[in-house]
Amino acid sequence: QVQLVESGGGLVQPGGSLRLSCAVSGGIFSIAPMGWFRQAPGKQRQLVAQITSGGTTNYADSVKGRFTISRDNAKNTAYLQMNSLIPEDTAVYYCKMHGSKVDYWGQGTQVTVSS
């Protein structure tokens, strides 16, 4: 079955950086669009960034210029490089793989930006 496992979250000071990884197994990663979402306490899950199989990217306005989504099809892994982090970026971050019939989600990784 398809499995997505996120890693790389943690506690970072404002202005710092983190790189999240999403390792995918059991699916056809190379042709699947991938996305990163986040959910802060008491708020709805929202799109952060997405990347097509061909490498076209799209970002939420709140992270443009600070976050970069990428993928390595040889490793079946998607990444989210997060720079210039601010407290408002604090949330659980989830990756999603868009399947042909259903979407697949990881379990999430906590990112906390605090001094």
Buried (B, 14 or more C-beta within 10 A) or exposed (E): EBEBBBEBBEEBEEEBEBEBBBBBEEBEBEEBBBBBBBBBEEEEBEBBBBBBBEEEEBBBEEBEEBBBBBBEEEEBBBBBBBBEBEEEBBBBBBBBBBEEEEEBBBEBBEBBBEE
